[in-house]
Amino acid sequence: MRHTLVLRGTPTLRIDARSIVPAALCALGREEVLRLPLPHGRENVPLGEWFEVSSQAGDDASPWLRLEGDLARFDGLGTGMAAGILEVQGSVGDSVGLAMAGGTLRVDGSAGVLAGAALRGGWLEIAGDVGDFAAGCLPGESEGMRGGTLCVHGRAGDRLADRMRRGTVVVHGDTGDFLGSRMVAGTVALGGRCGAHPGWAMRRGSLVFADGAPPPPSTFVPVHSQAEVIWQLLARDLARFGGRFAELPRRPLTRWVGDLAVQGKGEWLVPG
């Protein structure tokens, strides 16, 4: 089944929406979806109390789910999602795409904190802004994003890609402080400007500054070795995101390496 959920009204409290994923809901009939319990404070409230649900027959091998409305109080949408397509017409709450492993999740609005935290695979795209700790790690964990792609068309908050281990993060707008802090690996491409302390304590990984980098700190040093082949492969991959990234393959490269304060081998890639 394919379901479209249209929000009736804004809930009083925040709602734990981790159970709203395409594969789970598309295996249910309309009446079963309406009865699905959603934690709301101390109570479990049936999904039908918050959403109008329309359903139609679809291919179970390719689950598809659509949500409409201002879902800023719905947290954890798409948690653990491994397949299918989830489309949201409106903003969402915290932890969207948490530990997502596959499939496609698109949000036509903004998201709260921890968007794409612990992401493992799939495609997560946010048309608006995201809060702090996007593509980062969960409290108590040592690894952040571990695979997949996060694309943000607006602005990202502080600590974007903190402890990121692999995957690709693309932000068309600006970011807050500590961009790519403690990165272990992966690629973060920025189309706007960043706040203070980018690349703080990064050990490996790449930060691409499509609109010019801030002055590198003293713990980063310039590298003059040739990297044109690798740069062309990366630049062409990023060019498909459009915007400031579209012209990257035609721009020369300046490369810095650090953070030497932690014996890091990360890099800043700054197109000319």
C-alpha positions as CSV (number, residue, x, y, z in Angstrom):
1,M,0.0,0.0,0.0
2,R,0.9,3.6,-0.5
3,H,-0.2,6.1,2.1
4,T,-0.5,9.9,2.3
5,L,-0.7,11.4,5.8
6,V,-2.1,14.9,6.1
7,L,-1.7,16.6,9.5
8,R,-5.0,17.6,11.2
9,G,-3.5,20.0,13.8
10,T,-0.4,20.8,15.8
11,P,0.0,18.5,18.8
12,T,0.4,20.0,22.3
13,L,3.5,18.0,23.1
14,R,6.3,16.6,21.0
15,I,5.6,13.2,19.3
16,D,8.0,10.3,19.0
17,A,7.6,9.5,15.3
18,R,10.3,6.8,14.9
19,S,7.7,4.3,13.8
20,I,6.8,6.3,10.7
21,V,8.9,4.7,8.0
22,P,7.8,3.6,4.5
23,A,8.5,-0.1,4.9
24,A,6.6,-0.4,8.1
25,L,3.5,1.6,7.1
26,C,3.3,0.3,3.6
27,A,2.9,-3.2,4.9
28,L,-0.3,-2.1,6.8
29,G,-3.7,-1.4,5.5
30,R,-5.4,2.0,6.1
31,E,-7.2,1.0,9.2
32,E,-4.1,-0.5,10.8
33,V,-2.2,2.8,10.0
34,L,-4.9,4.8,11.7
35,R,-4.5,2.7,14.9
36,L,-0.7,2.9,14.9
37,P,0.3,4.2,18.4
38,L,2.5,7.3,18.6
39,P,4.0,8.4,22.0
40,H,2.7,11.8,23.0
41,G,3.9,12.7,26.5
42,R,2.9,9.8,28.8
43,E,0.3,8.4,26.5
44,N,0.2,6.5,23.2
45,V,-2.2,8.3,20.8
46,P,-3.4,6.6,17.6
47,L,-1.9,8.0,14.4
48,G,-5.5,8.7,13.2
49,E,-5.9,11.4,15.9
50,W,-3.2,13.5,14.2
51,F,-3.5,12.6,10.5
52,E,-6.0,12.1,7.7
53,V,-4.9,9.0,5.9
54,S,-5.5,8.2,2.2
55,S,-4.3,4.9,0.8
56,Q,-3.9,3.3,-2.6
57,A,-2.6,0.0,-3.9
58,G,1.2,0.1,-4.6
59,D,4.2,-2.0,-5.1
60,D,5.3,-3.5,-1.8
61,A,8.8,-3.9,-3.2
62,S,9.2,-0.1,-3.4
63,P,7.5,1.3,-0.3
64,W,6.4,5.0,-0.6
65,L,5.0,7.3,2.0
66,R,4.1,11.0,2.0
67,L,3.4,13.4,4.9
68,E,1.9,16.8,4.6
69,G,1.8,19.6,7.2
70,D,4.0,21.4,9.7
71,L,5.6,18.4,11.5
72,A,8.1,20.5,13.6
73,R,6.9,18.7,16.7
74,F,7.4,15.2,15.2
75,D,10.8,13.8,16.1
76,G,12.7,10.9,14.6
77,L,10.9,10.6,11.3
78,G,12.7,8.0,9.1
79,T,14.7,6.5,12.0
80,G,16.5,3.4,10.8
81,M,14.9,3.6,7.4
82,A,16.5,1.1,5.1
83,A,14.4,1.2,1.9
84,G,11.7,3.1,0.0
85,I,10.8,6.8,-0.3
86,L,9.6,9.1,2.4
87,E,8.5,12.6,1.2
88,V,7.6,15.3,3.7
89,Q,5.8,18.5,2.6
90,G,6.7,20.8,5.5
91,S,9.2,21.1,8.3
92,V,10.1,18.3,10.7
93,G,11.4,18.1,14.2
94,D,14.6,16.7,15.6
95,S,16.6,13.6,14.6
96,V,15.1,13.2,11.1
97,G,16.8,10.3,9.3
98,L,18.4,9.1,12.5
99,A,20.6,6.1,11.8
100,M,19.1,5.8,8.3
101,A,20.6,3.0,6.3
102,G,19.0,3.2,2.9
103,G,16.2,4.7,0.7
104,T,15.4,8.3,0.0
105,L,14.0,10.9,2.5
106,R,13.2,14.4,1.2
107,V,12.0,17.2,3.4
108,D,10.4,20.3,1.7
109,G,11.1,22.5,4.8
110,S,13.5,22.7,7.7
111,A,14.7,20.3,10.3
112,G,15.7,20.5,14.0
113,V,18.9,19.2,15.7
114,L,20.6,15.9,14.9
115,A,19.4,15.7,11.3
116,G,21.0,12.7,9.8
117,A,22.9,11.8,13.0
118,A,24.6,8.4,12.8
119,L,23.5,8.2,9.1
120,R,24.7,4.9,7.6
121,G,23.3,5.0,4.0
122,G,20.7,6.3,1.7
123,W,19.8,9.9,0.6
124,L,18.6,12.6,3.0
125,E,17.7,15.9,1.5
126,I,16.5,19.0,3.4
127,A,15.2,21.9,1.3
128,G,15.5,24.4,4.2
129,D,17.8,24.7,7.3
130,V,19.0,22.1,9.8
131,G,19.9,22.7,13.5
132,D,23.0,21.8,15.4
133,F,24.8,18.4,15.2
134,A,23.6,17.4,11.8
135,A,25.5,14.3,10.5
136,G,27.0,14.1,13.9
137,C,27.1,11.4,16.6
138,L,24.6,10.6,19.2
139,P,25.3,11.3,22.9
140,G,27.7,8.7,24.3
141,E,28.8,7.4,20.9
142,S,32.2,7.9,19.3
143,E,31.2,8.0,15.6
144,G,28.9,10.3,13.7
145,M,27.7,9.8,10.1
146,R,29.0,6.6,8.7
147,G,27.8,6.6,5.1
148,G,25.2,7.9,2.7
149,T,24.5,11.4,1.6
150,L,23.1,14.5,3.4
151,C,22.2,17.5,1.2
152,V,21.1,20.7,2.9
153,H,19.9,23.6,0.6
154,G,19.7,26.1,3.5
155,R,21.9,26.7,6.5
156,A,23.3,24.2,9.0
157,G,23.9,24.9,12.7
158,D,27.0,24.3,14.9
159,R,29.0,21.1,15.0
160,L,28.0,19.9,11.5
161,A,29.6,16.4,10.8
162,D,31.1,16.1,14.3
163,R,33.1,12.8,14.4
164,M,31.9,12.0,10.9
165,R,33.5,8.7,9.7
166,R,32.4,8.4,6.0
167,G,29.8,9.6,3.5
168,T,29.1,12.9,1.9
169,V,27.6,16.1,3.3
170,V,26.7,19.0,1.0
171,V,25.4,22.4,2.4
172,H,24.5,25.1,-0.1
173,G,24.2,27.8,2.6
174,D,26.2,28.8,5.7
175,T,27.2,26.8,8.7
176,G,27.8,27.6,12.4
177,D,30.9,27.0,14.5
178,F,33.1,23.9,14.6
179,L,32.3,22.6,11.1
180,G,33.8,19.1,10.7
181,S,35.1,19.0,14.2
182,R,36.9,15.7,15.1
183,M,36.2,14.3,11.7
184,V,37.6,10.8,11.1
185,A,36.8,10.5,7.4
186,G,34.3,11.5,4.7
187,T,33.6,14.6,2.7
188,V,31.9,17.9,3.7
189,A,31.3,20.4,0.9
190,L,30.2,24.0,1.8
191,G,28.7,26.5,-0.6
192,G,28.4,29.4,1.9
193,R,30.4,30.6,4.8
194,C,31.3,28.9,8.1
195,G,31.6,30.0,11.7
196,A,34.6,29.8,14.0
197,H,37.0,26.8,14.3
198,P,36.3,24.8,11.2
199,G,38.1,21.4,11.1
200,W,38.9,21.6,14.8
201,A,40.8,18.4,15.8
202,M,40.0,16.7,12.5
203,R,42.1,13.5,11.9
204,R,41.2,12.7,8.3
205,G,38.5,13.6,5.8
206,S,38.0,16.5,3.4
207,L,36.4,19.9,3.8
208,V,35.6,21.6,0.5
209,F,35.1,25.3,0.6
210,A,33.3,26.2,-2.7
211,D,32.9,29.9,-1.8
212,G,36.3,30.5,-0.2
213,A,37.7,29.3,3.1
214,P,38.4,31.3,6.3
215,P,42.1,31.8,7.2
216,P,43.4,28.4,8.1
217,P,44.6,28.1,11.8
218,S,48.3,27.6,12.6
219,T,47.7,23.9,13.0
220,F,47.1,23.5,9.2
221,V,49.9,23.8,6.6
222,P,49.8,24.2,2.8
223,V,50.6,21.2,0.6
224,H,52.1,21.8,-2.9
225,S,52.0,18.2,-4.2
226,Q,49.9,17.5,-7.2
227,A,46.3,16.3,-6.5
228,E,44.6,17.1,-9.8
229,V,43.4,13.6,-10.6
230,I,41.8,13.1,-7.2
231,W,40.4,16.7,-7.3
232,Q,38.7,16.1,-10.7
233,L,37.0,12.9,-9.5
234,L,35.7,14.6,-6.3
235,A,34.8,17.9,-8.1
236,R,32.8,16.1,-10.7
237,D,31.0,14.2,-8.1
238,L,30.1,17.4,-6.2
239,A,29.1,19.3,-9.4
240,R,25.9,17.3,-9.7
241,F,24.6,19.2,-6.6
242,G,24.5,22.4,-8.7
243,G,24.8,25.9,-7.2
244,R,28.3,26.9,-6.2
245,F,29.5,23.3,-6.8
246,A,28.6,23.2,-10.5
247,E,31.8,24.9,-11.6
248,L,34.2,23.1,-9.3
249,P,35.8,20.9,-12.0
250,R,37.0,24.1,-13.8
251,R,38.6,25.7,-10.8
252,P,42.2,25.3,-9.6
253,L,42.9,23.9,-6.2
254,T,44.7,25.0,-3.0
255,R,45.2,22.3,-0.4
256,W,45.9,22.5,3.3
257,V,46.5,19.6,5.7
258,G,45.8,19.2,9.5
259,D,44.8,19.3,12.3
260,L,48.5,18.8,13.2
261,A,47.6,19.5,16.9
262,V,46.2,15.9,16.9
263,Q,48.6,14.5,14.3
264,G,45.6,14.8,11.9
265,K,45.8,14.1,8.1
266,G,42.6,15.8,7.2
267,E,42.5,18.3,4.4
268,W,41.0,21.6,3.4
269,L,40.3,21.9,-0.4
270,V,39.9,25.5,-1.5
271,P,39.1,26.0,-5.2
272,G,40.6,29.2,-6.7
